[in-house]
């Protein structure tokens, strides 16, 4: 009397993968930038994400959206690169969502550079990408309350760094 087993259709064909690439390359670029990949290395990091995705395309669940799957890959690529290069965060908000105040965007980029990786990932997904807490929890393999906690801690730390009280 266990749970019913759901048949999951895995894998993605080359033509479908090319469509995913065209549709999501901007998202992967923005995600890598927000996760701390140096601007000079963004193109290589995005390439690495799609190379890994292509190699793992047989594990892709077709009925699910590609973004959470790609975020998971980008997250690991970004973490590997940060470990190799040190912690340099360059966020390119201008390319996808122009800031209304350049000084505020620069201050936010600098403040986000000081967040721990776990808080940064939750903050990016929840506050910047607009995923729900349950979606973020699934993407990061966390409990929903842990997501809320990490986002709260990230917001508090950013507020403290930026000199604002909540």
N, C-alpha and C positions, 0 to 999 in steps of 0.2 A: 504494500500500500504506500509506495513511495510517490514521489512527484512524477507527473507525466513527463516523458522525455520529449523535448522539442527538437525537431530535426532542423539543424542549422545548415544553410547552404553556404559553403565556404568557397573562397577563391574568386579571382577576378581575372578576366581575359585581358590580353594586351591592349586591345582597342578600348575597353572600358577603363583600363588603367590610364591610358592617354587622356581620356575625358576627365578622370579624377584629377590628373595633373593640371590640365588647363583650368579647371574649375577652382582648384584649391591652392595653386602655387602662391597667390597673393596672401592667402591666410597663413600658409606655412612660413612665408617670408616675415610677415608681421609677428607671428608667434615666436620665431627664432630671435627676432630683434628684442621683443619684450622679455624673453627669457635670458637675455644677457649676452648674446653673440655679438662680438665686435663688428662694427659696420663693414670693415674690410673683409671679414670672413663670412658675411651673410650668404653670398652666392654659393660658396662652398658648403656651408651648413645646409642650405635648402637642397642642394644637390645630394648631400649625404642622406638627408631625410627621405628623399624619393628613391635613392638607391636601396636603402633598407626596406622601404615600403614595397618596392618592386620585388625584392628577394623574398619578402614575407607575404606577398599578395595571396598566396594560398590559404593564409590564416584569416583573411579579411571576411567578416560576416556580411554578406551582400545586402541583407535587409536592414542593416544599421547604417547610420550616417558615417561618412569618411572622416569628418573632422576630429572626433574623439580618438579614432585610431591614429590619425596623423599627428595629433597633439602628443599622444603617448610616445611616438617615435621621436618627434621634435624635442620633447622633454629630455629623453635620454641622450640625444645628440648634443643638445645644449649643455647638459650636465658634464658630459665627457669633455667638451671643448673648454668649459669654464675650469675644469680641473687641470687641463693641460696649460691653459694660458693665464690663469689667475682670474680674478673677478673684475671684468670690465663690462659694464652694461651700457649699451647704446640703444636708445629707443627711437624709432623713426615714426612718430605719430603723424608727421606731416604728410607722409606718403598715402596714408589710408584714412585718417581722420584729422584734418587740420586743426591745430589748437587755436583757440581764440586769443591766447596770450602766450607769446614766445617765451617770456621769462618764466611763466608758470610751468610750461612744458619742460623747460630745461631744469627747473627745480625738482619737478616730479621725477625726471630721468635720474637725477643725482640721488634723490631720496630712495628710489626703488633699487638702486645699486647697493644700498645698505641693508636690504631685507634678506633674511635667511632664505635659502632656496625653497624650502617647503612653504613658507608664507608667500613668496613671490609667485609660485605656481598657482596656488589657490586664488590669490588676488587677481592675477591675470585672467584666469578662466572665469571667475565669478564676476568681478567688477569691470574688467575691460572687455572680455569676450561675451559676457552676458549669459553664461550657462547657469542653470539652476544648481542649488547645492546638491541635490541627488545626482545630477549629471556629473558635476565635478567629483563627487565622491566615487562614482563609478569609474571615471577616467583615471583618477589617482589611486584607486584601490583603498579608499578610506571610509570611515563612518561619516554620515552626514554631519553629525555634531562636531567632528574633527574639522571638517571643512569650514563650518561656521566659526569655530575657534581660531583657525589659521587666518581666515579673512579678517576677523575682528582684531587679532594681534597685528596683522599687516597694516590695517587702517590706523590703529593706535600708534604704531611705530612711525608710519608716514606722517601722521599729525604731529607727533613729537618732533620729528626731524624738520618738518616744515614750519614748526613753531606755532601750530594752531591747537587750540583746545577743542575737544569734542564735547 
